[in-house]
Amino acid sequence: MELKIKTVDRSEGFIEAIYLPAILAGLRITVHHFIRNIFGKRDVVTVQYPEEKRRVSARYRGRHRLTVREDGFIKCVACYMCEEICPAHCIHIESGEVEDKSVEKYPVVFDIDELRCVFCGLCVEACPKDAIRMDTGIISLAHGSRDAFDYTRDMLKDAYHENEKTKFRSIPSPLTEEEALPHSVGRLSES
């Protein structure tokens, strides 16, 4: 079996061999942008950061937050679905039980390591109670130490929609069975 050899003609010349046309084309683009930025202020894309904030799309996945119910307790029921679906394994949940009949269990520990997070949004899609969201609009994740990127349950609380009526509580208040389960068929009746 004979190999076919294809000969490539490389008759570029001396000017192209020293990359002079490519250097001149690059300088032309650089000078064009320099002049446009100096004299054409209206189409400059630089954002003057602390004074101006960059516009964030509604679909942007920012820092995580935990939403709360009407009574101020977090919506998370510690079902571990977000922890299981996370491809980076950055979510850690430990559940606990409470005396409140309206809540089966709640997360005693809910930690997210933001340095490992890939911001894929799968945890938001997997949550059956809409307890975790990534719509905070916080895009600047900068801290002085690595430990500051470990967000706990209390740091992830929904502070953006908080008022006096729905203050965040770490555990639900114990209720009577009638108050906790008003429409339950198995409720104890007073006789």
PyMOL CGO cylinders between C-alpha atoms (Angstrom):
from pymol import cmd
from pymol.cgo import CYLINDER

trace = [
    CYLINDER, 0.00, 0.00, 0.00, 1.48, 3.25, -1.12, 0.3, 1, 1, 1, 1, 1, 1,
    CYLINDER, 1.48, 3.25, -1.12, 0.92, 6.47, 0.81, 0.3, 1, 1, 1, 1, 1, 1,
    CYLINDER, 0.92, 6.47, 0.81, -0.22, 9.49, -1.11, 0.3, 1, 1, 1, 1, 1, 1,
    CYLINDER, -0.22, 9.49, -1.11, 1.76, 12.55, -0.25, 0.3, 1, 1, 1, 1, 1, 1,
    CYLINDER, 1.76, 12.55, -0.25, 0.21, 15.94, -0.77, 0.3, 1, 1, 1, 1, 1, 1,
    CYLINDER, 0.21, 15.94, -0.77, 2.62, 18.77, -1.35, 0.3, 1, 1, 1, 1, 1, 1,
    CYLINDER, 2.62, 18.77, -1.35, 1.60, 22.17, 0.04, 0.3, 1, 1, 1, 1, 1, 1,
    CYLINDER, 1.60, 22.17, 0.04, 2.94, 25.26, -1.68, 0.3, 1, 1, 1, 1, 1, 1,
    CYLINDER, 2.94, 25.26, -1.68, 4.11, 27.76, 0.92, 0.3, 1, 1, 1, 1, 1, 1,
    CYLINDER, 4.11, 27.76, 0.92, 5.29, 30.61, -1.23, 0.3, 1, 1, 1, 1, 1, 1,
    CYLINDER, 5.29, 30.61, -1.23, 4.42, 33.36, 1.20, 0.3, 1, 1, 1, 1, 1, 1,
    CYLINDER, 4.42, 33.36, 1.20, 7.37, 35.58, 0.71, 0.3, 1, 1, 1, 1, 1, 1,
    CYLINDER, 7.37, 35.58, 0.71, 9.56, 37.43, 3.13, 0.3, 1, 1, 1, 1, 1, 1,
    CYLINDER, 9.56, 37.43, 3.13, 6.91, 39.99, 4.26, 0.3, 1, 1, 1, 1, 1, 1,
    CYLINDER, 6.91, 39.99, 4.26, 4.47, 37.33, 5.36, 0.3, 1, 1, 1, 1, 1, 1,
    CYLINDER, 4.47, 37.33, 5.36, 7.20, 35.26, 6.95, 0.3, 1, 1, 1, 1, 1, 1,
    CYLINDER, 7.20, 35.26, 6.95, 7.98, 38.05, 9.44, 0.3, 1, 1, 1, 1, 1, 1,
    CYLINDER, 7.98, 38.05, 9.44, 4.23, 38.50, 10.21, 0.3, 1, 1, 1, 1, 1, 1,
    CYLINDER, 4.23, 38.50, 10.21, 4.17, 42.17, 9.20, 0.3, 1, 1, 1, 1, 1, 1,
    CYLINDER, 4.17, 42.17, 9.20, 0.61, 42.15, 7.71, 0.3, 1, 1, 1, 1, 1, 1,
    CYLINDER, 0.61, 42.15, 7.71, -0.78, 40.44, 10.85, 0.3, 1, 1, 1, 1, 1, 1,
    CYLINDER, -0.78, 40.44, 10.85, 0.95, 42.95, 13.15, 0.3, 1, 1, 1, 1, 1, 1,
    CYLINDER, 0.95, 42.95, 13.15, -0.38, 45.90, 11.15, 0.3, 1, 1, 1, 1, 1, 1,
    CYLINDER, -0.38, 45.90, 11.15, -3.94, 44.48, 11.17, 0.3, 1, 1, 1, 1, 1, 1,
    CYLINDER, -3.94, 44.48, 11.17, -3.78, 44.06, 14.94, 0.3, 1, 1, 1, 1, 1, 1,
    CYLINDER, -3.78, 44.06, 14.94, -2.46, 47.60, 15.43, 0.3, 1, 1, 1, 1, 1, 1,
    CYLINDER, -2.46, 47.60, 15.43, -5.24, 48.97, 13.21, 0.3, 1, 1, 1, 1, 1, 1,
    CYLINDER, -5.24, 48.97, 13.21, -7.91, 47.36, 15.42, 0.3, 1, 1, 1, 1, 1, 1,
    CYLINDER, -7.91, 47.36, 15.42, -6.18, 48.56, 18.60, 0.3, 1, 1, 1, 1, 1, 1,
    CYLINDER, -6.18, 48.56, 18.60, -5.92, 52.16, 17.36, 0.3, 1, 1, 1, 1, 1, 1,
    CYLINDER, -5.92, 52.16, 17.36, -9.57, 52.06, 16.22, 0.3, 1, 1, 1, 1, 1, 1,
    CYLINDER, -9.57, 52.06, 16.22, -10.75, 50.99, 19.71, 0.3, 1, 1, 1, 1, 1, 1,
    CYLINDER, -10.75, 50.99, 19.71, -8.43, 53.52, 21.39, 0.3, 1, 1, 1, 1, 1, 1,
    CYLINDER, -8.43, 53.52, 21.39, -9.81, 56.44, 19.38, 0.3, 1, 1, 1, 1, 1, 1,
    CYLINDER, -9.81, 56.44, 19.38, -13.41, 55.26, 19.85, 0.3, 1, 1, 1, 1, 1, 1,
    CYLINDER, -13.41, 55.26, 19.85, -12.95, 55.06, 23.64, 0.3, 1, 1, 1, 1, 1, 1,
    CYLINDER, -12.95, 55.06, 23.64, -11.32, 58.48, 23.85, 0.3, 1, 1, 1, 1, 1, 1,
    CYLINDER, -11.32, 58.48, 23.85, -13.75, 60.46, 21.67, 0.3, 1, 1, 1, 1, 1, 1,
    CYLINDER, -13.75, 60.46, 21.67, -16.92, 58.34, 21.52, 0.3, 1, 1, 1, 1, 1, 1,
    CYLINDER, -16.92, 58.34, 21.52, -18.12, 58.19, 25.14, 0.3, 1, 1, 1, 1, 1, 1,
    CYLINDER, -18.12, 58.19, 25.14, -21.63, 56.95, 24.27, 0.3, 1, 1, 1, 1, 1, 1,
    CYLINDER, -21.63, 56.95, 24.27, -20.64, 53.44, 23.14, 0.3, 1, 1, 1, 1, 1, 1,
    CYLINDER, -20.64, 53.44, 23.14, -18.01, 52.63, 25.77, 0.3, 1, 1, 1, 1, 1, 1,
    CYLINDER, -18.01, 52.63, 25.77, -18.81, 49.36, 27.55, 0.3, 1, 1, 1, 1, 1, 1,
    CYLINDER, -18.81, 49.36, 27.55, -16.87, 50.05, 30.76, 0.3, 1, 1, 1, 1, 1, 1,
    CYLINDER, -16.87, 50.05, 30.76, -18.96, 50.02, 33.94, 0.3, 1, 1, 1, 1, 1, 1,
    CYLINDER, -18.96, 50.02, 33.94, -17.84, 52.37, 36.71, 0.3, 1, 1, 1, 1, 1, 1,
    CYLINDER, -17.84, 52.37, 36.71, -18.33, 49.64, 39.31, 0.3, 1, 1, 1, 1, 1, 1,
    CYLINDER, -18.33, 49.64, 39.31, -19.07, 50.89, 42.80, 0.3, 1, 1, 1, 1, 1, 1,
    CYLINDER, -19.07, 50.89, 42.80, -21.17, 53.77, 41.52, 0.3, 1, 1, 1, 1, 1, 1,
    CYLINDER, -21.17, 53.77, 41.52, -22.87, 51.84, 38.69, 0.3, 1, 1, 1, 1, 1, 1,
    CYLINDER, -22.87, 51.84, 38.69, -24.15, 48.31, 39.03, 0.3, 1, 1, 1, 1, 1, 1,
    CYLINDER, -24.15, 48.31, 39.03, -24.11, 45.97, 36.07, 0.3, 1, 1, 1, 1, 1, 1,
    CYLINDER, -24.11, 45.97, 36.07, -27.57, 45.04, 34.82, 0.3, 1, 1, 1, 1, 1, 1,
    CYLINDER, -27.57, 45.04, 34.82, -28.33, 41.42, 35.64, 0.3, 1, 1, 1, 1, 1, 1,
    CYLINDER, -28.33, 41.42, 35.64, -30.63, 39.30, 33.50, 0.3, 1, 1, 1, 1, 1, 1,
    CYLINDER, -30.63, 39.30, 33.50, -33.72, 37.80, 35.12, 0.3, 1, 1, 1, 1, 1, 1,
    CYLINDER, -33.72, 37.80, 35.12, -32.38, 34.34, 34.23, 0.3, 1, 1, 1, 1, 1, 1,
    CYLINDER, -32.38, 34.34, 34.23, -28.99, 34.94, 35.88, 0.3, 1, 1, 1, 1, 1, 1,
    CYLINDER, -28.99, 34.94, 35.88, -28.03, 32.40, 38.53, 0.3, 1, 1, 1, 1, 1, 1,
    CYLINDER, -28.03, 32.40, 38.53, -26.61, 34.37, 41.43, 0.3, 1, 1, 1, 1, 1, 1,
    CYLINDER, -26.61, 34.37, 41.43, -25.97, 33.40, 45.02, 0.3, 1, 1, 1, 1, 1, 1,
    CYLINDER, -25.97, 33.40, 45.02, -28.39, 30.94, 46.61, 0.3, 1, 1, 1, 1, 1, 1,
    CYLINDER, -28.39, 30.94, 46.61, -31.16, 31.85, 49.06, 0.3, 1, 1, 1, 1, 1, 1,
    CYLINDER, -31.16, 31.85, 49.06, -33.65, 29.87, 51.14, 0.3, 1, 1, 1, 1, 1, 1,
    CYLINDER, -33.65, 29.87, 51.14, -37.25, 31.04, 50.96, 0.3, 1, 1, 1, 1, 1, 1,
    CYLINDER, -37.25, 31.04, 50.96, -39.59, 31.23, 53.95, 0.3, 1, 1, 1, 1, 1, 1,
    CYLINDER, -39.59, 31.23, 53.95, -43.22, 30.35, 54.56, 0.3, 1, 1, 1, 1, 1, 1,
    CYLINDER, -43.22, 30.35, 54.56, -45.90, 32.81, 55.72, 0.3, 1, 1, 1, 1, 1, 1,
    CYLINDER, -45.90, 32.81, 55.72, -45.18, 32.02, 59.36, 0.3, 1, 1, 1, 1, 1, 1,
    CYLINDER, -45.18, 32.02, 59.36, -41.47, 32.85, 58.98, 0.3, 1, 1, 1, 1, 1, 1,
    CYLINDER, -41.47, 32.85, 58.98, -40.07, 29.32, 58.96, 0.3, 1, 1, 1, 1, 1, 1,
    CYLINDER, -40.07, 29.32, 58.96, -37.98, 28.10, 56.01, 0.3, 1, 1, 1, 1, 1, 1,
    CYLINDER, -37.98, 28.10, 56.01, -39.77, 26.09, 53.32, 0.3, 1, 1, 1, 1, 1, 1,
    CYLINDER, -39.77, 26.09, 53.32, -37.06, 23.42, 53.15, 0.3, 1, 1, 1, 1, 1, 1,
    CYLINDER, -37.06, 23.42, 53.15, -38.25, 20.03, 54.42, 0.3, 1, 1, 1, 1, 1, 1,
    CYLINDER, -38.25, 20.03, 54.42, -34.80, 18.38, 54.26, 0.3, 1, 1, 1, 1, 1, 1,
    CYLINDER, -34.80, 18.38, 54.26, -35.74, 15.97, 51.48, 0.3, 1, 1, 1, 1, 1, 1,
    CYLINDER, -35.74, 15.97, 51.48, -32.10, 15.81, 50.29, 0.3, 1, 1, 1, 1, 1, 1,
    CYLINDER, -32.10, 15.81, 50.29, -33.07, 16.18, 46.62, 0.3, 1, 1, 1, 1, 1, 1,
    CYLINDER, -33.07, 16.18, 46.62, -30.85, 19.21, 46.05, 0.3, 1, 1, 1, 1, 1, 1,
    CYLINDER, -30.85, 19.21, 46.05, -27.94, 17.47, 47.76, 0.3, 1, 1, 1, 1, 1, 1,
    CYLINDER, -27.94, 17.47, 47.76, -28.38, 14.36, 45.61, 0.3, 1, 1, 1, 1, 1, 1,
    CYLINDER, -28.38, 14.36, 45.61, -28.66, 16.13, 42.26, 0.3, 1, 1, 1, 1, 1, 1,
    CYLINDER, -28.66, 16.13, 42.26, -25.77, 18.54, 42.81, 0.3, 1, 1, 1, 1, 1, 1,
    CYLINDER, -25.77, 18.54, 42.81, -22.97, 17.56, 40.37, 0.3, 1, 1, 1, 1, 1, 1,
    CYLINDER, -22.97, 17.56, 40.37, -20.32, 19.36, 42.45, 0.3, 1, 1, 1, 1, 1, 1,
    CYLINDER, -20.32, 19.36, 42.45, -21.48, 17.85, 45.78, 0.3, 1, 1, 1, 1, 1, 1,
    CYLINDER, -21.48, 17.85, 45.78, -21.32, 21.25, 47.43, 0.3, 1, 1, 1, 1, 1, 1,
    CYLINDER, -21.32, 21.25, 47.43, -24.60, 21.02, 49.42, 0.3, 1, 1, 1, 1, 1, 1,
    CYLINDER, -24.60, 21.02, 49.42, -24.67, 19.34, 52.85, 0.3, 1, 1, 1, 1, 1, 1,
    CYLINDER, -24.67, 19.34, 52.85, -27.95, 18.82, 54.74, 0.3, 1, 1, 1, 1, 1, 1,
    CYLINDER, -27.95, 18.82, 54.74, -28.68, 17.28, 58.15, 0.3, 1, 1, 1, 1, 1, 1,
    CYLINDER, -28.68, 17.28, 58.15, -32.31, 16.97, 59.15, 0.3, 1, 1, 1, 1, 1, 1,
    CYLINDER, -32.31, 16.97, 59.15, -34.06, 17.16, 62.51, 0.3, 1, 1, 1, 1, 1, 1,
    CYLINDER, -34.06, 17.16, 62.51, -37.57, 16.66, 63.83, 0.3, 1, 1, 1, 1, 1, 1,
    CYLINDER, -37.57, 16.66, 63.83, -39.73, 19.16, 65.67, 0.3, 1, 1, 1, 1, 1, 1,
    CYLINDER, -39.73, 19.16, 65.67, -42.86, 19.03, 67.78, 0.3, 1, 1, 1, 1, 1, 1,
    CYLINDER, -42.86, 19.03, 67.78, -44.80, 21.11, 65.26, 0.3, 1, 1, 1, 1, 1, 1,
    CYLINDER, -44.80, 21.11, 65.26, -47.26, 18.81, 63.44, 0.3, 1, 1, 1, 1, 1, 1,
    CYLINDER, -47.26, 18.81, 63.44, -47.28, 20.93, 60.27, 0.3, 1, 1, 1, 1, 1, 1,
    CYLINDER, -47.28, 20.93, 60.27, -43.57, 20.28, 59.66, 0.3, 1, 1, 1, 1, 1, 1,
    CYLINDER, -43.57, 20.28, 59.66, -42.35, 16.70, 59.40, 0.3, 1, 1, 1, 1, 1, 1,
    CYLINDER, -42.35, 16.70, 59.40, -38.65, 17.57, 59.46, 0.3, 1, 1, 1, 1, 1, 1,
    CYLINDER, -38.65, 17.57, 59.46, -36.45, 20.58, 58.81, 0.3, 1, 1, 1, 1, 1, 1,
    CYLINDER, -36.45, 20.58, 58.81, -32.77, 21.15, 58.02, 0.3, 1, 1, 1, 1, 1, 1,
    CYLINDER, -32.77, 21.15, 58.02, -30.74, 21.53, 61.18, 0.3, 1, 1, 1, 1, 1, 1,
    CYLINDER, -30.74, 21.53, 61.18, -27.67, 22.01, 58.96, 0.3, 1, 1, 1, 1, 1, 1,
    CYLINDER, -27.67, 22.01, 58.96, -27.93, 23.38, 55.41, 0.3, 1, 1, 1, 1, 1, 1,
    CYLINDER, -27.93, 23.38, 55.41, -24.50, 24.32, 54.08, 0.3, 1, 1, 1, 1, 1, 1,
    CYLINDER, -24.50, 24.32, 54.08, -23.44, 25.31, 50.57, 0.3, 1, 1, 1, 1, 1, 1,
    CYLINDER, -23.44, 25.31, 50.57, -19.77, 25.60, 49.63, 0.3, 1, 1, 1, 1, 1, 1,
    CYLINDER, -19.77, 25.60, 49.63, -19.90, 28.35, 47.01, 0.3, 1, 1, 1, 1, 1, 1,
    CYLINDER, -19.90, 28.35, 47.01, -16.32, 27.65, 45.89, 0.3, 1, 1, 1, 1, 1, 1,
    CYLINDER, -16.32, 27.65, 45.89, -17.30, 24.18, 44.72, 0.3, 1, 1, 1, 1, 1, 1,
    CYLINDER, -17.30, 24.18, 44.72, -20.66, 25.26, 43.23, 0.3, 1, 1, 1, 1, 1, 1,
    CYLINDER, -20.66, 25.26, 43.23, -20.82, 25.36, 39.44, 0.3, 1, 1, 1, 1, 1, 1,
    CYLINDER, -20.82, 25.36, 39.44, -24.04, 27.47, 39.46, 0.3, 1, 1, 1, 1, 1, 1,
    CYLINDER, -24.04, 27.47, 39.46, -25.87, 24.99, 37.25, 0.3, 1, 1, 1, 1, 1, 1,
    CYLINDER, -25.87, 24.99, 37.25, -29.28, 25.55, 38.88, 0.3, 1, 1, 1, 1, 1, 1,
    CYLINDER, -29.28, 25.55, 38.88, -30.10, 21.86, 39.25, 0.3, 1, 1, 1, 1, 1, 1,
    CYLINDER, -30.10, 21.86, 39.25, -30.75, 22.28, 42.97, 0.3, 1, 1, 1, 1, 1, 1,
    CYLINDER, -30.75, 22.28, 42.97, -33.43, 24.87, 42.19, 0.3, 1, 1, 1, 1, 1, 1,
    CYLINDER, -33.43, 24.87, 42.19, -35.07, 22.59, 39.63, 0.3, 1, 1, 1, 1, 1, 1,
    CYLINDER, -35.07, 22.59, 39.63, -35.02, 19.55, 41.94, 0.3, 1, 1, 1, 1, 1, 1,
    CYLINDER, -35.02, 19.55, 41.94, -36.57, 21.24, 44.98, 0.3, 1, 1, 1, 1, 1, 1,
    CYLINDER, -36.57, 21.24, 44.98, -40.22, 20.12, 45.36, 0.3, 1, 1, 1, 1, 1, 1,
    CYLINDER, -40.22, 20.12, 45.36, -41.11, 22.93, 47.82, 0.3, 1, 1, 1, 1, 1, 1,
    CYLINDER, -41.11, 22.93, 47.82, -39.47, 25.85, 45.94, 0.3, 1, 1, 1, 1, 1, 1,
    CYLINDER, -39.47, 25.85, 45.94, -37.30, 26.36, 49.01, 0.3, 1, 1, 1, 1, 1, 1,
    CYLINDER, -37.30, 26.36, 49.01, -34.01, 27.19, 47.29, 0.3, 1, 1, 1, 1, 1, 1,
    CYLINDER, -34.01, 27.19, 47.29, -33.56, 29.84, 44.62, 0.3, 1, 1, 1, 1, 1, 1,
    CYLINDER, -33.56, 29.84, 44.62, -30.69, 31.52, 42.83, 0.3, 1, 1, 1, 1, 1, 1,
    CYLINDER, -30.69, 31.52, 42.83, -32.37, 34.82, 41.98, 0.3, 1, 1, 1, 1, 1, 1,
    CYLINDER, -32.37, 34.82, 41.98, -30.64, 37.10, 44.48, 0.3, 1, 1, 1, 1, 1, 1,
    CYLINDER, -30.64, 37.10, 44.48, -28.87, 39.12, 41.78, 0.3, 1, 1, 1, 1, 1, 1,
    CYLINDER, -28.87, 39.12, 41.78, -25.66, 39.00, 43.82, 0.3, 1, 1, 1, 1, 1, 1,
    CYLINDER, -25.66, 39.00, 43.82, -22.90, 38.65, 41.27, 0.3, 1, 1, 1, 1, 1, 1,
    CYLINDER, -22.90, 38.65, 41.27, -19.86, 39.76, 43.23, 0.3, 1, 1, 1, 1, 1, 1,
    CYLINDER, -19.86, 39.76, 43.23, -18.74, 36.81, 45.30, 0.3, 1, 1, 1, 1, 1, 1,
    CYLINDER, -18.74, 36.81, 45.30, -15.54, 38.09, 46.86, 0.3, 1, 1, 1, 1, 1, 1,
    CYLINDER, -15.54, 38.09, 46.86, -14.27, 37.46, 50.36, 0.3, 1, 1, 1, 1, 1, 1,
    CYLINDER, -14.27, 37.46, 50.36, -11.01, 37.65, 52.23, 0.3, 1, 1, 1, 1, 1, 1,
    CYLINDER, -11.01, 37.65, 52.23, -10.83, 33.98, 53.21, 0.3, 1, 1, 1, 1, 1, 1,
    CYLINDER, -10.83, 33.98, 53.21, -11.98, 30.62, 51.88, 0.3, 1, 1, 1, 1, 1, 1,
    CYLINDER, -11.98, 30.62, 51.88, -14.10, 29.97, 54.99, 0.3, 1, 1, 1, 1, 1, 1,
    CYLINDER, -14.10, 29.97, 54.99, -16.34, 32.92, 54.12, 0.3, 1, 1, 1, 1, 1, 1,
    CYLINDER, -16.34, 32.92, 54.12, -17.64, 31.00, 51.08, 0.3, 1, 1, 1, 1, 1, 1,
    CYLINDER, -17.64, 31.00, 51.08, -19.27, 28.33, 53.28, 0.3, 1, 1, 1, 1, 1, 1,
    CYLINDER, -19.27, 28.33, 53.28, -22.84, 29.61, 53.53, 0.3, 1, 1, 1, 1, 1, 1,
    CYLINDER, -22.84, 29.61, 53.53, -24.91, 28.21, 56.39, 0.3, 1, 1, 1, 1, 1, 1,
    CYLINDER, -24.91, 28.21, 56.39, -28.69, 28.00, 56.71, 0.3, 1, 1, 1, 1, 1, 1,
    CYLINDER, -28.69, 28.00, 56.71, -28.95, 31.32, 58.54, 0.3, 1, 1, 1, 1, 1, 1,
    CYLINDER, -28.95, 31.32, 58.54, -26.75, 33.07, 55.97, 0.3, 1, 1, 1, 1, 1, 1,
    CYLINDER, -26.75, 33.07, 55.97, -28.91, 31.75, 53.11, 0.3, 1, 1, 1, 1, 1, 1,
    CYLINDER, -28.91, 31.75, 53.11, -32.18, 32.93, 54.63, 0.3, 1, 1, 1, 1, 1, 1,
    CYLINDER, -32.18, 32.93, 54.63, -34.47, 35.04, 52.51, 0.3, 1, 1, 1, 1, 1, 1,
    CYLINDER, -34.47, 35.04, 52.51, -33.58, 38.51, 53.78, 0.3, 1, 1, 1, 1, 1, 1,
    CYLINDER, -33.58, 38.51, 53.78, -34.88, 40.24, 50.66, 0.3, 1, 1, 1, 1, 1, 1,
    CYLINDER, -34.88, 40.24, 50.66, -38.55, 39.57, 51.36, 0.3, 1, 1, 1, 1, 1, 1,
    CYLINDER, -38.55, 39.57, 51.36, -38.44, 39.78, 55.13, 0.3, 1, 1, 1, 1, 1, 1,
    CYLINDER, -38.44, 39.78, 55.13, -40.77, 41.94, 57.19, 0.3, 1, 1, 1, 1, 1, 1,
    CYLINDER, -40.77, 41.94, 57.19, -41.89, 41.92, 60.84, 0.3, 1, 1, 1, 1, 1, 1,
    CYLINDER, -41.89, 41.92, 60.84, -44.69, 39.43, 60.13, 0.3, 1, 1, 1, 1, 1, 1,
    CYLINDER, -44.69, 39.43, 60.13, -42.44, 36.89, 58.42, 0.3, 1, 1, 1, 1, 1, 1,
    CYLINDER, -42.44, 36.89, 58.42, -39.27, 37.08, 60.51, 0.3, 1, 1, 1, 1, 1, 1,
    CYLINDER, -39.27, 37.08, 60.51, -36.96, 34.13, 59.90, 0.3, 1, 1, 1, 1, 1, 1,
    CYLINDER, -36.96, 34.13, 59.90, -37.09, 31.58, 62.68, 0.3, 1, 1, 1, 1, 1, 1,
    CYLINDER, -37.09, 31.58, 62.68, -34.60, 28.75, 62.98, 0.3, 1, 1, 1, 1, 1, 1,
    CYLINDER, -34.60, 28.75, 62.98, -37.17, 26.18, 64.15, 0.3, 1, 1, 1, 1, 1, 1,
    CYLINDER, -37.17, 26.18, 64.15, -40.96, 26.31, 63.98, 0.3, 1, 1, 1, 1, 1, 1,
    CYLINDER, -40.96, 26.31, 63.98, -42.97, 27.12, 67.07, 0.3, 1, 1, 1, 1, 1, 1,
    CYLINDER, -42.97, 27.12, 67.07, -44.77, 24.11, 68.56, 0.3, 1, 1, 1, 1, 1, 1,
    CYLINDER, -44.77, 24.11, 68.56, -48.49, 24.27, 67.84, 0.3, 1, 1, 1, 1, 1, 1,
    CYLINDER, -48.49, 24.27, 67.84, -51.46, 22.33, 69.05, 0.3, 1, 1, 1, 1, 1, 1,
    CYLINDER, -51.46, 22.33, 69.05, -52.69, 19.56, 66.83, 0.3, 1, 1, 1, 1, 1, 1,
    CYLINDER, -52.69, 19.56, 66.83, -55.83, 21.52, 65.88, 0.3, 1, 1, 1, 1, 1, 1,
    CYLINDER, -55.83, 21.52, 65.88, -53.79, 24.57, 64.83, 0.3, 1, 1, 1, 1, 1, 1,
    CYLINDER, -53.79, 24.57, 64.83, -51.16, 22.53, 62.99, 0.3, 1, 1, 1, 1, 1, 1,
    CYLINDER, -51.16, 22.53, 62.99, -53.49, 20.23, 61.09, 0.3, 1, 1, 1, 1, 1, 1,
    CYLINDER, -53.49, 20.23, 61.09, -56.86, 22.00, 60.76, 0.3, 1, 1, 1, 1, 1, 1,
    CYLINDER, -56.86, 22.00, 60.76, -58.07, 19.93, 57.80, 0.3, 1, 1, 1, 1, 1, 1,
    CYLINDER, -58.07, 19.93, 57.80, -56.71, 16.57, 58.89, 0.3, 1, 1, 1, 1, 1, 1,
    CYLINDER, -56.71, 16.57, 58.89, -59.07, 13.60, 58.95, 0.3, 1, 1, 1, 1, 1, 1,
    CYLINDER, -59.07, 13.60, 58.95, -57.18, 11.90, 61.79, 0.3, 1, 1, 1, 1, 1, 1,
    CYLINDER, -57.18, 11.90, 61.79, -57.43, 14.94, 64.07, 0.3, 1, 1, 1, 1, 1, 1,
    CYLINDER, -57.43, 14.94, 64.07, -58.35, 14.41, 67.68, 0.3, 1, 1, 1, 1, 1, 1,
    CYLINDER, -58.35, 14.41, 67.68, -61.87, 15.56, 68.27, 0.3, 1, 1, 1, 1, 1, 1,
    CYLINDER, -61.87, 15.56, 68.27, -63.05, 17.10, 71.49, 0.3, 1, 1, 1, 1, 1, 1,
    CYLINDER, -63.05, 17.10, 71.49, -65.74, 14.99, 73.14, 0.3, 1, 1, 1, 1, 1, 1,
]
cmd.load_cgo(trace, "trace")
